[in-house]
């Protein structure tokens, strides 16, 4: 074979090998990260399942301060895990080979369940100190005020121990439960907050939120 | 020299093209497929780099000539308003160690800076004073008529050959009757600011490493303008330089190839040349280079993908165009991302200020995946090897103080050149005229 053709052949092989190797490494890193997130999501599901059983236990037996305290601890732990999971899912939005959208869908469903359980807990255990806040936002690139509202809620959460924030992408129309929430709470735009079943469209300032939740 | 593009300028079409490409790039980015937008062209670039790496490896070393006798050489120096550099050029040319007869012809191309008068009293040269500015190609053609050498070296008036440069280049020319021109190793004369240092690395890789690899593949596409050495009979056979061309050094090579000549190269013939020291001058130079290439591809469209001309027409020229179009796509991507980020950040700042949230720099959430980083690394590895080899060819080692410049070369100079490609592309679409003196 002519030297030039040999060079072209060798270069083609090396390019393909480099291309394939880098794709494989990228895929492996993403897969590992995906598996880790998926495993955390499964743990979150299990925690919720456990909390649900706890809640049923409290409902079928007489609630006591001690059992309610245990449930609240469990819910607080789940809340922290939910937050970490959310950040992890946001960080991995740009992945190429893994379908984080599916995980995100599962996460938001679990978070809704979490929200409903927290509401139930406040009634069953008569713990009206906790204040769940629903936050509907749009994909960040399109909604700078959603990002700003997120920062406001971060401040509220840091300053108010009783605040529990549940964030949902209002434009994820493929999730039936999000559609149902939006209809129920008359969410027409982003950002929107739901505090004590009342809907607030547009930006809500820190001071006003704190006043609304009695912080 | 002017490049008068046929037809009226098309600003409306240009605007439409900008919007269309912007929308397309935006759609790709928003769909989350920008990873592939970057990876596919970069893989083609990687393929070309690897081809050249193998060719470089196969080329082996270039020994010094050591010839005792060489044919008569005519050194032609076209000069236009080059008072600040021409005498340094003459000094370098006269200091040449050439084992044969040599004449120096300076063509004053209608200078108005007083250099013509000064050249009139210079010794050891033949001054050919043109009445009006004819452009570089016209000036060389004028000198060719009276040149007495069998070999002609065309030297820019801001370029300085090393003493043995002509001897080395002419020796290569004499090796084979089929060689019409020999390309030399052009280096940056005085890299005293960051932009010049970037060009220094670019020249080391382009005229050093790549030219050796491409030469081995018999696919050299340009004889560097600062200095190239021609067989006079070859120039005469093809009718001299194209006087309507703004990149005559590129065009002459294509025409020589079409006339059956081969292109030689030696890294032992070293030429130092002045390079633009500011962005505006660099932009002007590159627009000329890239528009000249567009023009010549149209002029010699029969060369493209024609197997008769080997890898020159089937690999090097098409891939270089692919690289330039990638540059255009990258520029648009960069502009799109920057603009959307700016708009988004302004909106964000306005919103946060309105509600009293402490301001912080926001991001529109364009997340770079691990895969994109890996792919970038994949391309960077061969490029780092190329820079290392290029320094080695030039007899230089990479010191710790060179590392930041090399990193900045990749991070800043690459995007800058992409932007220049983009501007050139839009000027072509707009049919802007171009003038070069």
Interface residues (C-beta under 8 A of the other chain):
Chain A: X3 X4 X7 X8 X10 X11 X12 X14 X15 X18 X19 X21 X22 X23 X25 X26 X27 X29 X30 X33 X90 X91 X92 X93 X94 X95 X96 X97 X139 X140 X141 X144 X145 X147 X148 X151 X152 X155 X203 X205 X206
Chain B: X30 X32 X35 X43 X46 X47 X50 X51 X53 X54 X55 X58 X217 X218 X310 X311 X315 X340 X344 X345 X347 X348 X350 X351 X352 X354 X355 X356 X357 X360 X362 X364 X365 X366 X367 X368 X369 X370 X371 X372 X374 X375 X377 X378
